[in-house]
Amino acid sequence: MSRRSGADDAVTLWNASANRDPDAFAEPDRLDLGRTPDQHLAVGVAHHRCVGMGAARREIALLTEEIVRRGLRFEIPGPVRRPRSNFMSGITHLPVTVTDVR
């Protein structure tokens, strides 16, 4: 059920679920490099774009190419902790094991 907000209503933005909306994506928490639509809110869409978007995309491409070239495999051997926040979506603890599969 939805309704219009009134003049005295409190309103908040819960942007921590941006690009992870279960109503928009079948598996919102799974990394899917081919997911469509691909409108990542982290760098903006339409007229509102991050000025460093091009550099960030190139850095990610180079990192991905190097990971593949080196034959690295990443695993998460323990629990991931996230902050309790309606403003930030992130990770406060992420154990990672790196294995060379070559």
Secondary structure, 3 states (H helix, E strand, C coil): CCCCCCCCCCCCCCHHHCCCCCCCCCCCCCCCCCCCCCCCCCCEECCEECCCHHHHHHHHHHHHHHHHHHCEEEECCCCCECCCCCCCCCCCECCCEEEECC
